[in-house]
Each structure stands twice: as structure tokens, then as C-alpha cells.
Amino acid sequence: MFGIGWPELVVISLVGVAIFGAKRIPEIGRSVGQALRGFQDEVKGNDDQKTD
């Protein structure tokens, strides 16, 4: 996974909590997930239109 191990993930997580706070992390994750889902839907929609 891009050469990132558990120690690096822990450090990144701690930095994220320090910057955004523990209460904002779930909100950020939710919004990123919705954005990725919307992007995937658009990409699939564009593929469907090309095949018709």
C-alpha cells in the first residue's frame, strides 16, 4: 500500500486528530466517502452513455 506501514498510519492519524479534532474526523470521513461515491457514480454513468 504505497510503502505505508502501521507506524506511518498511526502518525498520520494522530496528526489528523491534532489538526481537526476528534469530533470532526467522522464528518470529514463521511463527506469524503460521499464525494468518492458521487465521483464513481458519474464515471459509471459516463461509461453507460458511451456504450449506447
ModelCIF file with pLDDT and N, C-alpha, C, O atoms, coordinates in Angstrom:
data_MODEL
#
_entry.id   MODEL 
#
_entity.id                         1 
_entity.type                       polymer 
_entity.pdbx_number_of_molecules   1 
#
_entity_poly.entity_id                      1 
_entity_poly.type                           'polypeptide(L)' 
_entity_poly.nstd_linkage                   no 
_entity_poly.nstd_monomer                   no 
_entity_poly.pdbx_seq_one_letter_code       MFGIGWPELVVISLVGVAIFGAKRIPEIGRSVGQALRGFQDEVKGNDDQKTD 
_entity_poly.pdbx_seq_one_letter_code_can   MFGIGWPELVVISLVGVAIFGAKRIPEIGRSVGQALRGFQDEVKGNDDQKTD 
_entity_poly.pdbx_strand_id                 A 
#
loop_
_entity_poly_seq.entity_id 
_entity_poly_seq.num 
_entity_poly_seq.mon_id 
_entity_poly_seq.hetero 
1 1  MET n 
1 2  PHE n 
1 3  GLY n 
1 4  ILE n 
1 5  GLY n 
1 6  TRP n 
1 7  PRO n 
1 8  GLU n 
1 9  LEU n 
1 10 VAL n 
1 11 VAL n 
1 12 ILE n 
1 13 SER n 
1 14 LEU n 
1 15 VAL n 
1 16 GLY n 
1 17 VAL n 
1 18 ALA n 
1 19 ILE n 
1 20 PHE n 
1 21 GLY n 
1 22 ALA n 
1 23 LYS n 
1 24 ARG n 
1 25 ILE n 
1 26 PRO n 
1 27 GLU n 
1 28 ILE n 
1 29 GLY n 
1 30 ARG n 
1 31 SER n 
1 32 VAL n 
1 33 GLY n 
1 34 GLN n 
1 35 ALA n 
1 36 LEU n 
1 37 ARG n 
1 38 GLY n 
1 39 PHE n 
1 40 GLN n 
1 41 ASP n 
1 42 GLU n 
1 43 VAL n 
1 44 LYS n 
1 45 GLY n 
1 46 ASN n 
1 47 ASP n 
1 48 ASP n 
1 49 GLN n 
1 50 LYS n 
1 51 THR n 
1 52 ASP n 
#
_struct_asym.id          A 
_struct_asym.entity_id   1 
#
loop_
_ma_qa_metric.id 
_ma_qa_metric.mode 
_ma_qa_metric.name 
_ma_qa_metric.software_group_id 
_ma_qa_metric.type 
1 global pLDDT . pLDDT 
2 local  pLDDT . pLDDT 
#
_ma_qa_metric_global.metric_id      1 
_ma_qa_metric_global.metric_value   83.87 
_ma_qa_metric_global.model_id       1 
_ma_qa_metric_global.ordinal_id     1 
#
loop_
_ma_qa_metric_local.label_asym_id 
_ma_qa_metric_local.label_comp_id 
_ma_qa_metric_local.label_seq_id 
_ma_qa_metric_local.metric_id 
_ma_qa_metric_local.metric_value 
_ma_qa_metric_local.model_id 
_ma_qa_metric_local.ordinal_id 
A MET 1  2 51.00 1 1  
A PHE 2  2 72.00 1 2  
A GLY 3  2 83.00 1 3  
A ILE 4  2 83.00 1 4  
A GLY 5  2 90.00 1 5  
A TRP 6  2 89.00 1 6  
A PRO 7  2 90.00 1 7  
A GLU 8  2 91.00 1 8  
A LEU 9  2 86.00 1 9  
A VAL 10 2 89.00 1 10 
A VAL 11 2 93.00 1 11 
A ILE 12 2 90.00 1 12 
A SER 13 2 88.00 1 13 
A LEU 14 2 90.00 1 14 
A VAL 15 2 92.00 1 15 
A GLY 16 2 88.00 1 16 
A VAL 17 2 89.00 1 17 
A ALA 18 2 91.00 1 18 
A ILE 19 2 90.00 1 19 
A PHE 20 2 87.00 1 20 
A GLY 21 2 90.00 1 21 
A ALA 22 2 87.00 1 22 
A LYS 23 2 89.00 1 23 
A ARG 24 2 90.00 1 24 
A ILE 25 2 86.00 1 25 
A PRO 26 2 90.00 1 26 
A GLU 27 2 92.00 1 27 
A ILE 28 2 88.00 1 28 
A GLY 29 2 88.00 1 29 
A ARG 30 2 93.00 1 30 
A SER 31 2 93.00 1 31 
A VAL 32 2 90.00 1 32 
A GLY 33 2 93.00 1 33 
A GLN 34 2 95.00 1 34 
A ALA 35 2 94.00 1 35 
A LEU 36 2 92.00 1 36 
A ARG 37 2 94.00 1 37 
A GLY 38 2 93.00 1 38 
A PHE 39 2 92.00 1 39 
A GLN 40 2 91.00 1 40 
A ASP 41 2 90.00 1 41 
A GLU 42 2 89.00 1 42 
A VAL 43 2 88.00 1 43 
A LYS 44 2 87.00 1 44 
A GLY 45 2 81.00 1 45 
A ASN 46 2 67.00 1 46 
A ASP 47 2 57.00 1 47 
A ASP 48 2 53.00 1 48 
A GLN 49 2 55.00 1 49 
A LYS 50 2 54.00 1 50 
A THR 51 2 51.00 1 51 
A ASP 52 2 47.00 1 52 
#
loop_
_atom_site.group_PDB 
_atom_site.id 
_atom_site.type_symbol 
_atom_site.label_atom_id 
_atom_site.label_alt_id 
_atom_site.label_comp_id 
_atom_site.label_asym_id 
_atom_site.label_entity_id 
_atom_site.label_seq_id 
_atom_site.pdbx_PDB_ins_code 
_atom_site.Cartn_x 
_atom_site.Cartn_y 
_atom_site.Cartn_z 
_atom_site.occupancy 
_atom_site.B_iso_or_equiv 
_atom_site.pdbx_formal_charge 
_atom_site.auth_seq_id 
_atom_site.auth_comp_id 
_atom_site.auth_asym_id 
_atom_site.auth_atom_id 
_atom_site.pdbx_PDB_model_num 
ATOM 1   N N  . MET A 1 1  ? 0.845   -1.188 0.000   1.00 51.00 ? 1  MET A N  1 
ATOM 2   C CA . MET A 1 1  ? 0.000   0.000  0.000   1.00 51.00 ? 1  MET A CA 1 
ATOM 3   C C  . MET A 1 1  ? 0.882   1.240  0.000   1.00 51.00 ? 1  MET A C  1 
ATOM 4   O O  . MET A 1 1  ? 0.972   1.948  1.003   1.00 51.00 ? 1  MET A O  1 
ATOM 5   N N  . PHE A 1 2  ? 1.524   1.495  -1.117  1.00 72.00 ? 2  PHE A N  1 
ATOM 6   C CA . PHE A 1 2  ? 2.354   2.684  -1.313  1.00 72.00 ? 2  PHE A CA 1 
ATOM 7   C C  . PHE A 1 2  ? 3.513   2.769  -0.318  1.00 72.00 ? 2  PHE A C  1 
ATOM 8   O O  . PHE A 1 2  ? 4.032   3.860  -0.079  1.00 72.00 ? 2  PHE A O  1 
ATOM 9   N N  . GLY A 1 3  ? 3.924   1.652  0.261   1.00 83.00 ? 3  GLY A N  1 
ATOM 10  C CA . GLY A 1 3  ? 5.037   1.652  1.205   1.00 83.00 ? 3  GLY A CA 1 
ATOM 11  C C  . GLY A 1 3  ? 4.698   2.262  2.549   1.00 83.00 ? 3  GLY A C  1 
ATOM 12  O O  . GLY A 1 3  ? 5.597   2.636  3.301   1.00 83.00 ? 3  GLY A O  1 
ATOM 13  N N  . ILE A 1 4  ? 3.405   2.371  2.867   1.00 83.00 ? 4  ILE A N  1 
ATOM 14  C CA . ILE A 1 4  ? 2.985   2.939  4.147   1.00 83.00 ? 4  ILE A CA 1 
ATOM 15  C C  . ILE A 1 4  ? 2.655   1.790  5.082   1.00 83.00 ? 4  ILE A C  1 
ATOM 16  O O  . ILE A 1 4  ? 1.793   0.963  4.784   1.00 83.00 ? 4  ILE A O  1 
ATOM 17  N N  . GLY A 1 5  ? 3.344   1.740  6.212   1.00 90.00 ? 5  GLY A N  1 
ATOM 18  C CA . GLY A 1 5  ? 3.105   0.696  7.201   1.00 90.00 ? 5  GLY A CA 1 
ATOM 19  C C  . GLY A 1 5  ? 2.262   1.215  8.356   1.00 90.00 ? 5  GLY A C  1 
ATOM 20  O O  . GLY A 1 5  ? 1.787   2.351  8.345   1.00 90.00 ? 5  GLY A O  1 
ATOM 21  N N  . TRP A 1 6  ? 2.090   0.352  9.354   1.00 89.00 ? 6  TRP A N  1 
ATOM 22  C CA . TRP A 1 6  ? 1.287   0.727  10.525  1.00 89.00 ? 6  TRP A CA 1 
ATOM 23  C C  . TRP A 1 6  ? 1.843   1.932  11.272  1.00 89.00 ? 6  TRP A C  1 
ATOM 24  O O  . TRP A 1 6  ? 1.064   2.792  11.681  1.00 89.00 ? 6  TRP A O  1 
ATOM 25  N N  . PRO A 1 7  ? 3.163   2.033  11.468  1.00 90.00 ? 7  PRO A N  1 
ATOM 26  C CA . PRO A 1 7  ? 3.665   3.222  12.192  1.00 90.00 ? 7  PRO A CA 1 
ATOM 27  C C  . PRO A 1 7  ? 3.332   4.532  11.485  1.00 90.00 ? 7  PRO A C  1 
ATOM 28  O O  . PRO A 1 7  ? 2.991   5.525  12.127  1.00 90.00 ? 7  PRO A O  1 
ATOM 29  N N  . GLU A 1 8  ? 3.434   4.523  10.160  1.00 91.00 ? 8  GLU A N  1 
ATOM 30  C CA . GLU A 1 8  ? 3.124   5.736  9.407   1.00 91.00 ? 8  GLU A CA 1 
ATOM 31  C C  . GLU A 1 8  ? 1.647   6.074  9.497   1.00 91.00 ? 8  GLU A C  1 
ATOM 32  O O  . GLU A 1 8  ? 1.287   7.243  9.636   1.00 91.00 ? 8  GLU A O  1 
ATOM 33  N N  . LEU A 1 9  ? 0.778   5.054  9.418   1.00 86.00 ? 9  LEU A N  1 
ATOM 34  C CA . LEU A 1 9  ? -0.656  5.297  9.532   1.00 86.00 ? 9  LEU A CA 1 
ATOM 35  C C  . LEU A 1 9  ? -1.029  5.856  10.895  1.00 86.00 ? 9  LEU A C  1 
ATOM 36  O O  . LEU A 1 9  ? -1.907  6.713  10.995  1.00 86.00 ? 9  LEU A O  1 
ATOM 37  N N  . VAL A 1 10 ? -0.373  5.379  11.939  1.00 89.00 ? 10 VAL A N  1 
ATOM 38  C CA . VAL A 1 10 ? -0.639  5.887  13.286  1.00 89.00 ? 10 VAL A CA 1 
ATOM 39  C C  . VAL A 1 10 ? -0.231  7.354  13.383  1.00 89.00 ? 10 VAL A C  1 
ATOM 40  O O  . VAL A 1 10 ? -0.962  8.170  13.945  1.00 89.00 ? 10 VAL A O  1 
ATOM 41  N N  . VAL A 1 11 ? 0.925   7.685  12.840  1.00 93.00 ? 11 VAL A N  1 
ATOM 42  C CA . VAL A 1 11 ? 1.387   9.077  12.883  1.00 93.00 ? 11 VAL A CA 1 
ATOM 43  C C  . VAL A 1 11 ? 0.444   9.976  12.096  1.00 93.00 ? 11 VAL A C  1 
ATOM 44  O O  . VAL A 1 11 ? 0.095   11.062 12.558  1.00 93.00 ? 11 VAL A O  1 
ATOM 45  N N  . ILE A 1 12 ? 0.024   9.533  10.903  1.00 90.00 ? 12 ILE A N  1 
ATOM 46  C CA . ILE A 1 12 ? -0.900  10.323 10.096  1.00 90.00 ? 12 ILE A CA 1 
ATOM 47  C C  . ILE A 1 12 ? -2.223  10.510 10.831  1.00 90.00 ? 12 ILE A C  1 
ATOM 48  O O  . ILE A 1 12 ? -2.795  11.600 10.808  1.00 90.00 ? 12 ILE A O  1 
ATOM 49  N N  . SER A 1 13 ? -2.713  9.462  11.479  1.00 88.00 ? 13 SER A N  1 
ATOM 50  C CA . SER A 1 13 ? -3.966  9.557  12.235  1.00 88.00 ? 13 SER A CA 1 
ATOM 51  C C  . SER A 1 13 ? -3.849  10.538 13.388  1.00 88.00 ? 13 SER A C  1 
ATOM 52  O O  . SER A 1 13 ? -4.750  11.345 13.617  1.00 88.00 ? 13 SER A O  1 
ATOM 53  N N  . LEU A 1 14 ? -2.745  10.470 14.110  1.00 90.00 ? 14 LEU A N  1 
ATOM 54  C CA . LEU A 1 14 ? -2.551  11.390 15.238  1.00 90.00 ? 14 LEU A CA 1 
ATOM 55  C C  . LEU A 1 14 ? -2.459  12.837 14.770  1.00 90.00 ? 14 LEU A C  1 
ATOM 56  O O  . LEU A 1 14 ? -2.985  13.737 15.426  1.00 90.00 ? 14 LEU A O  1 
ATOM 57  N N  . VAL A 1 15 ? -1.799  13.065 13.650  1.00 92.00 ? 15 VAL A N  1 
ATOM 58  C CA . VAL A 1 15 ? -1.712  14.419 13.112  1.00 92.00 ? 15 VAL A CA 1 
ATOM 59  C C  . VAL A 1 15 ? -3.096  14.906 12.690  1.00 92.00 ? 15 VAL A C  1 
ATOM 60  O O  . VAL A 1 15 ? -3.448  16.062 12.924  1.00 92.00 ? 15 VAL A O  1 
ATOM 61  N N  . GLY A 1 16 ? -3.878  14.028 12.071  1.00 88.00 ? 16 GLY A N  1 
ATOM 62  C CA . GLY A 1 16 ? -5.238  14.397 11.673  1.00 88.00 ? 16 GLY A CA 1 
ATOM 63  C C  . GLY A 1 16 ? -6.105  14.754 12.864  1.00 88.00 ? 16 GLY A C  1 
ATOM 64  O O  . GLY A 1 16 ? -6.856  15.728 12.815  1.00 88.00 ? 16 GLY A O  1 
ATOM 65  N N  . VAL A 1 17 ? -6.011  13.980 13.931  1.00 89.00 ? 17 VAL A N  1 
ATOM 66  C CA . VAL A 1 17 ? -6.789  14.276 15.137  1.00 89.00 ? 17 VAL A CA 1 
ATOM 67  C C  . VAL A 1 17 ? -6.310  15.578 15.762  1.00 89.00 ? 17 VAL A C  1 
ATOM 68  O O  . VAL A 1 17 ? -7.119  16.361 16.260  1.00 89.00 ? 17 VAL A O  1 
ATOM 69  N N  . ALA A 1 18 ? -5.014  15.814 15.740  1.00 91.00 ? 18 ALA A N  1 
ATOM 70  C CA . ALA A 1 18 ? -4.489  17.048 16.324  1.00 91.00 ? 18 ALA A CA 1 
ATOM 71  C C  . ALA A 1 18 ? -4.935  18.269 15.531  1.00 91.00 ? 18 ALA A C  1 
ATOM 72  O O  . ALA A 1 18 ? -5.214  19.315 16.116  1.00 91.00 ? 18 ALA A O  1 
ATOM 73  N N  . ILE A 1 19 ? -5.004  18.151 14.217  1.00 90.00 ? 19 ILE A N  1 
ATOM 74  C CA . ILE A 1 19 ? -5.378  19.292 13.386  1.00 90.00 ? 19 ILE A CA 1 
ATOM 75  C C  . ILE A 1 19 ? -6.879  19.543 13.429  1.00 90.00 ? 19 ILE A C  1 
ATOM 76  O O  . ILE A 1 19 ? -7.314  20.671 13.659  1.00 90.00 ? 19 ILE A O  1 
ATOM 77  N N  . PHE A 1 20 ? -7.682  18.489 13.205  1.00 87.00 ? 20 PHE A N  1 
ATOM 78  C CA . PHE A 1 20 ? -9.117  18.666 13.048  1.00 87.00 ? 20 PHE A CA 1 
ATOM 79  C C  . PHE A 1 20 ? -9.916  18.430 14.318  1.00 87.00 ? 20 PHE A C  1 
ATOM 80  O O  . PHE A 1 20 ? -11.037 18.925 14.435  1.00 87.00 ? 20 PHE A O  1 
ATOM 81  N N  . GLY A 1 21 ? -9.374  17.693 15.263  1.00 90.00 ? 21 GLY A N  1 
ATOM 82  C CA . GLY A 1 21 ? -10.119 17.371 16.471  1.00 90.00 ? 21 GLY A CA 1 
ATOM 83  C C  . GLY A 1 21 ? -10.889 16.077 16.287  1.00 90.00 ? 21 GLY A C  1 
ATOM 84  O O  . GLY A 1 21 ? -11.266 15.722 15.170  1.00 90.00 ? 21 GLY A O  1 
ATOM 85  N N  . ALA A 1 22 ? -11.118 15.381 17.375  1.00 87.00 ? 22 ALA A N  1 
ATOM 86  C CA . ALA A 1 22 ? -11.736 14.054 17.318  1.00 87.00 ? 22 ALA A CA 1 
ATOM 87  C C  . ALA A 1 22 ? -13.187 14.114 16.838  1.00 87.00 ? 22 ALA A C  1 
ATOM 88  O O  . ALA A 1 22 ? -13.665 13.155 16.232  1.00 87.00 ? 22 ALA A O  1 
ATOM 89  N N  . LYS A 1 23 ? -13.892 15.203 17.089  1.00 89.00 ? 23 LYS A N  1 
ATOM 90  C CA . LYS A 1 23 ? -15.301 15.292 16.693  1.00 89.00 ? 23 LYS A CA 1 
ATOM 91  C C  . LYS A 1 23 ? -15.472 15.535 15.204  1.00 89.00 ? 23 LYS A C  1 
ATOM 92  O O  . LYS A 1 23 ? -16.497 15.160 14.635  1.00 89.00 ? 23 LYS A O  1 
ATOM 93  N N  . ARG A 1 24 ? -14.487 16.157 14.559  1.00 90.00 ? 24 ARG A N  1 
ATOM 94  C CA . ARG A 1 24 ? -14.611 16.485 13.130  1.00 90.00 ? 24 ARG A CA 1 
ATOM 95  C C  . ARG A 1 24 ? -14.184 15.337 12.217  1.00 90.00 ? 24 ARG A C  1 
ATOM 96  O O  . ARG A 1 24 ? -14.570 15.321 11.048  1.00 90.00 ? 24 ARG A O  1 
ATOM 97  N N  . ILE A 1 25 ? -13.405 14.383 12.710  1.00 86.00 ? 25 ILE A N  1 
ATOM 98  C CA . ILE A 1 25 ? -12.891 13.298 11.871  1.00 86.00 ? 25 ILE A CA 1 
ATOM 99  C C  . ILE A 1 25 ? -14.022 12.492 11.225  1.00 86.00 ? 25 ILE A C  1 
ATOM 100 O O  . ILE A 1 25 ? -13.953 12.251 10.020  1.00 86.00 ? 25 ILE A O  1 
ATOM 101 N N  . PRO A 1 26 ? -15.073 12.055 11.965  1.00 90.00 ? 26 PRO A N  1 
ATOM 102 C CA . PRO A 1 26 ? -16.154 11.318 11.299  1.00 90.00 ? 26 PRO A CA 1 
ATOM 103 C C  . PRO A 1 26 ? -16.879 12.142 10.238  1.00 90.00 ? 26 PRO A C  1 
ATOM 104 O O  . PRO A 1 26 ? -17.279 11.604 9.206   1.00 90.00 ? 26 PRO A O  1 
ATOM 105 N N  . GLU A 1 27 ? -17.052 13.431 10.479  1.00 92.00 ? 27 GLU A N  1 
ATOM 106 C CA . GLU A 1 27 ? -17.700 14.292 9.492   1.00 92.00 ? 27 GLU A CA 1 
ATOM 107 C C  . GLU A 1 27 ? -16.862 14.382 8.218   1.00 92.00 ? 27 GLU A C  1 
ATOM 108 O O  . GLU A 1 27 ? -17.398 14.330 7.111   1.00 92.00 ? 27 GLU A O  1 
ATOM 109 N N  . ILE A 1 28 ? -15.572 14.514 8.377   1.00 88.00 ? 28 ILE A N  1 
ATOM 110 C CA . ILE A 1 28 ? -14.674 14.595 7.219   1.00 88.00 ? 28 ILE A CA 1 
ATOM 111 C C  . ILE A 1 28 ? -14.697 13.277 6.454   1.00 88.00 ? 28 ILE A C  1 
ATOM 112 O O  . ILE A 1 28 ? -14.769 13.275 5.225   1.00 88.00 ? 28 ILE A O  1 
ATOM 113 N N  . GLY A 1 29 ? -14.636 12.159 7.170   1.00 88.00 ? 29 GLY A N  1 
ATOM 114 C CA . GLY A 1 29 ? -14.678 10.859 6.518   1.00 88.00 ? 29 GLY A CA 1 
ATOM 115 C C  . GLY A 1 29 ? -15.968 10.643 5.763   1.00 88.00 ? 29 GLY A C  1 
ATOM 116 O O  . GLY A 1 29 ? -15.965 10.096 4.661   1.00 88.00 ? 29 GLY A O  1 
ATOM 117 N N  . ARG A 1 30 ? -17.074 11.070 6.352   1.00 93.00 ? 30 ARG A N  1 
ATOM 118 C CA . ARG A 1 30 ? -18.378 10.930 5.709   1.00 93.00 ? 30 ARG A CA 1 
ATOM 119 C C  . ARG A 1 30 ? -18.442 11.756 4.433   1.00 93.00 ? 30 ARG A C  1 
ATOM 120 O O  . ARG A 1 30 ? -18.931 11.281 3.408   1.00 93.00 ? 30 ARG A O  1 
ATOM 121 N N  . SER A 1 31 ? -17.957 12.977 4.490   1.00 93.00 ? 31 SER A N  1 
ATOM 122 C CA . SER A 1 31 ? -18.016 13.836 3.304   1.00 93.00 ? 31 SER A CA 1 
ATOM 123 C C  . SER A 1 31 ? -17.077 13.335 2.208   1.00 93.00 ? 31 SER A C  1 
ATOM 124 O O  . SER A 1 31 ? -17.411 13.426 1.027   1.00 93.00 ? 31 SER A O  1 
ATOM 125 N N  . VAL A 1 32 ? -15.922 12.814 2.575   1.00 90.00 ? 32 VAL A N  1 
ATOM 126 C CA . VAL A 1 32 ? -15.009 12.257 1.575   1.00 90.00 ? 32 VAL A CA 1 
ATOM 127 C C  . VAL A 1 32 ? -15.640 11.022 0.940   1.00 90.00 ? 32 VAL A C  1 
ATOM 128 O O  . VAL A 1 32 ? -15.544 10.836 -0.273  1.00 90.00 ? 32 VAL A O  1 
ATOM 129 N N  . GLY A 1 33 ? -16.281 10.182 1.739   1.00 93.00 ? 33 GLY A N  1 
ATOM 130 C CA . GLY A 1 33 ? -16.953 8.999  1.208   1.00 93.00 ? 33 GLY A CA 1 
ATOM 131 C C  . GLY A 1 33 ? -18.069 9.349  0.245   1.00 93.00 ? 33 GLY A C  1 
ATOM 132 O O  . GLY A 1 33 ? -18.217 8.712  -0.799  1.00 93.00 ? 33 GLY A O  1 
ATOM 133 N N  . GLN A 1 34 ? -18.853 10.356 0.588   1.00 95.00 ? 34 GLN A N  1 
ATOM 134 C CA . GLN A 1 34 ? -19.933 10.788 -0.308  1.00 95.00 ? 34 GLN A CA 1 
ATOM 135 C C  . GLN A 1 34 ? -19.370 11.353 -1.612  1.00 95.00 ? 34 GLN A C  1 
ATOM 136 O O  . GLN A 1 34 ? -19.925 11.118 -2.685  1.00 95.00 ? 34 GLN A O  1 
ATOM 137 N N  . ALA A 1 35 ? -18.279 12.090 -1.516  1.00 94.00 ? 35 ALA A N  1 
ATOM 138 C CA . ALA A 1 35 ? -17.669 12.654 -2.717  1.00 94.00 ? 35 ALA A CA 1 
ATOM 139 C C  . ALA A 1 35 ? -17.135 11.547 -3.624  1.00 94.00 ? 35 ALA A C  1 
ATOM 140 O O  . ALA A 1 35 ? -17.314 11.599 -4.840  1.00 94.00 ? 35 ALA A O  1 
ATOM 141 N N  . LEU A 1 36 ? -16.479 10.545 -3.032  1.00 92.00 ? 36 LEU A N  1 
ATOM 142 C CA . LEU A 1 36 ? -15.972 9.434  -3.830  1.00 92.00 ? 36 LEU A CA 1 
ATOM 143 C C  . LEU A 1 36 ? -17.106 8.631  -4.457  1.00 92.00 ? 36 LEU A C  1 
ATOM 144 O O  . LEU A 1 36 ? -17.005 8.205  -5.608  1.00 92.00 ? 36 LEU A O  1 
ATOM 145 N N  . ARG A 1 37 ? -18.184 8.424  -3.705  1.00 94.00 ? 37 ARG A N  1 
ATOM 146 C CA . ARG A 1 37 ? -19.327 7.696  -4.231  1.00 94.00 ? 37 ARG A CA 1 
ATOM 147 C C  . ARG A 1 37 ? -19.953 8.458  -5.400  1.00 94.00 ? 37 ARG A C  1 
ATOM 148 O O  . ARG A 1 37 ? -20.306 7.858  -6.415  1.00 94.00 ? 37 ARG A O  1 
ATOM 149 N N  . GLY A 1 38 ? -20.090 9.764  -5.259  1.00 93.00 ? 38 GLY A N  1 
ATOM 150 C CA . GLY A 1 38 ? -20.627 10.582 -6.343  1.00 93.00 ? 38 GLY A CA 1 
ATOM 151 C C  . GLY A 1 38 ? -19.730 10.543 -7.566  1.00 93.00 ? 38 GLY A C  1 
ATOM 152 O O  . GLY A 1 38 ? -20.221 10.479 -8.693  1.00 93.00 ? 38 GLY A O  1 
ATOM 153 N N  . PHE A 1 39 ? -18.422 10.581 -7.358  1.00 92.00 ? 39 PHE A N  1 
ATOM 154 C CA . PHE A 1 39 ? -17.477 10.510 -8.466  1.00 92.00 ? 39 PHE A CA 1 
ATOM 155 C C  . PHE A 1 39 ? -17.598 9.172  -9.186  1.00 92.00 ? 39 PHE A C  1 
ATOM 156 O O  . PHE A 1 39 ? -17.611 9.128  -10.417 1.00 92.00 ? 39 PHE A O  1 
ATOM 157 N N  . GLN A 1 40 ? -17.687 8.079  -8.425  1.00 91.00 ? 40 GLN A N  1 
ATOM 158 C CA . GLN A 1 40 ? -17.829 6.757  -9.032  1.00 91.00 ? 40 GLN A CA 1 
ATOM 159 C C  . GLN A 1 40 ? -19.134 6.650  -9.811  1.00 91.00 ? 40 GLN A C  1 
ATOM 160 O O  . GLN A 1 40 ? -19.160 6.061  -10.892 1.00 91.00 ? 40 GLN A O  1 
ATOM 161 N N  . ASP A 1 41 ? -20.208 7.206  -9.282  1.00 90.00 ? 41 ASP A N  1 
ATOM 162 C CA . ASP A 1 41 ? -21.488 7.176  -9.985  1.00 90.00 ? 41 ASP A CA 1 
ATOM 163 C C  . ASP A 1 41 ? -21.403 7.935  -11.300 1.00 90.00 ? 41 ASP A C  1 
ATOM 164 O O  . ASP A 1 41 ? -21.940 7.486  -12.312 1.00 90.00 ? 41 ASP A O  1 
ATOM 165 N N  . GLU A 1 42 ? -20.735 9.076  -11.291 1.00 89.00 ? 42 GLU A N  1 
ATOM 166 C CA . GLU A 1 42 ? -20.590 9.865  -12.513 1.00 89.00 ? 42 GLU A CA 1 
ATOM 167 C C  . GLU A 1 42 ? -19.746 9.127  -13.547 1.00 89.00 ? 42 GLU A C  1 
ATOM 168 O O  . GLU A 1 42 ? -20.060 9.145  -14.737 1.00 89.00 ? 42 GLU A O  1 
ATOM 169 N N  . VAL A 1 43 ? -18.679 8.481  -13.093 1.00 88.00 ? 43 VAL A N  1 
ATOM 170 C CA . VAL A 1 43 ? -17.828 7.746  -14.020 1.00 88.00 ? 43 VAL A CA 1 
ATOM 171 C C  . VAL A 1 43 ? -18.602 6.583  -14.621 1.00 88.00 ? 43 VAL A C  1 
ATOM 172 O O  . VAL A 1 43 ? -18.510 6.339  -15.824 1.00 88.00 ? 43 VAL A O  1 
ATOM 173 N N  . LYS A 1 44 ? -19.359 5.866  -13.808 1.00 87.00 ? 44 LYS A N  1 
ATOM 174 C CA . LYS A 1 44 ? -20.172 4.759  -14.328 1.00 87.00 ? 44 LYS A CA 1 
ATOM 175 C C  . LYS A 1 44 ? -21.258 5.275  -15.262 1.00 87.00 ? 44 LYS A C  1 
ATOM 176 O O  . LYS A 1 44 ? -21.566 4.638  -16.270 1.00 87.00 ? 44 LYS A O  1 
ATOM 177 N N  . GLY A 1 45 ? -21.830 6.403  -14.940 1.00 81.00 ? 45 GLY A N  1 
ATOM 178 C CA . GLY A 1 45 ? -22.855 6.999  -15.799 1.00 81.00 ? 45 GLY A CA 1 
ATOM 179 C C  . GLY A 1 45 ? -22.302 7.387  -17.141 1.00 81.00 ? 45 GLY A C  1 
ATOM 180 O O  . GLY A 1 45 ? -22.953 7.187  -18.167 1.00 81.00 ? 45 GLY A O  1 
ATOM 181 N N  . ASN A 1 46 ? -21.100 7.946  -17.150 1.00 67.00 ? 46 ASN A N  1 
ATOM 182 C CA . ASN A 1 46 ? -20.468 8.324  -18.415 1.00 67.00 ? 46 ASN A CA 1 
ATOM 183 C C  . ASN A 1 46 ? -20.128 7.097  -19.259 1.00 67.00 ? 46 ASN A C  1 
ATOM 184 O O  . ASN A 1 46 ? -20.243 7.141  -20.484 1.00 67.00 ? 46 ASN A O  1 
ATOM 185 N N  . ASP A 1 47 ? -19.712 6.009  -18.624 1.00 57.00 ? 47 ASP A N  1 
ATOM 186 C CA . ASP A 1 47 ? -19.409 4.780  -19.356 1.00 57.00 ? 47 ASP A CA 1 
ATOM 187 C C  . ASP A 1 47 ? -20.681 4.208  -19.977 1.00 57.00 ? 47 ASP A C  1 
ATOM 188 O O  . ASP A 1 47 ? -20.653 3.715  -21.104 1.00 57.00 ? 47 ASP A O  1 
ATOM 189 N N  . ASP A 1 48 ? -21.801 4.272  -19.243 1.00 53.00 ? 48 ASP A N  1 
ATOM 190 C CA . ASP A 1 48 ? -23.051 3.756  -19.762 1.00 53.00 ? 48 ASP A CA 1 
ATOM 191 C C  . ASP A 1 48 ? -23.507 4.554  -20.997 1.00 53.00 ? 48 ASP A C  1 
ATOM 192 O O  . ASP A 1 48 ? -24.049 3.979  -21.941 1.00 53.00 ? 48 ASP A O  1 
ATOM 193 N N  . GLN A 1 49 ? -23.289 5.859  -20.987 1.00 55.00 ? 49 GLN A N  1 
ATOM 194 C CA . GLN A 1 49 ? -23.704 6.685  -22.110 1.00 55.00 ? 49 GLN A CA 1 
ATOM 195 C C  . GLN A 1 49 ? -22.853 6.410  -23.337 1.00 55.00 ? 49 GLN A C  1 
ATOM 196 O O  . GLN A 1 49 ? -23.355 6.499  -24.457 1.00 55.00 ? 49 GLN A O  1 
ATOM 197 N N  . LYS A 1 50 ? -21.571 6.075  -23.160 1.00 54.00 ? 50 LYS A N  1 
ATOM 198 C CA . LYS A 1 50 ? -20.687 5.816  -24.289 1.00 54.00 ? 50 LYS A CA 1 
ATOM 199 C C  . LYS A 1 50 ? -21.048 4.521  -24.998 1.00 54.00 ? 50 LYS A C  1 
ATOM 200 O O  . LYS A 1 50 ? -20.889 4.421  -26.215 1.00 54.00 ? 50 LYS A O  1 
ATOM 201 N N  . THR A 1 51 ? -21.535 3.519  -24.252 1.00 51.00 ? 51 THR A N  1 
ATOM 202 C CA . THR A 1 51 ? -21.821 2.227  -24.849 1.00 51.00 ? 51 THR A CA 1 
ATOM 203 C C  . THR A 1 51 ? -23.152 2.228  -25.597 1.00 51.00 ? 51 THR A C  1 
ATOM 204 O O  . THR A 1 51 ? -23.379 1.344  -26.422 1.00 51.00 ? 51 THR A O  1 
ATOM 205 N N  . ASP A 1 52 ? -24.032 3.182  -25.341 1.00 47.00 ? 52 ASP A N  1 
ATOM 206 C CA . ASP A 1 52 ? -25.353 3.209  -26.004 1.00 47.00 ? 52 ASP A CA 1 
ATOM 207 C C  . ASP A 1 52 ? -25.269 3.731  -27.406 1.00 47.00 ? 52 ASP A C  1 
ATOM 208 O O  . ASP A 1 52 ? -26.286 3.816  -28.095 1.00 47.00 ? 52 ASP A O  1 
#
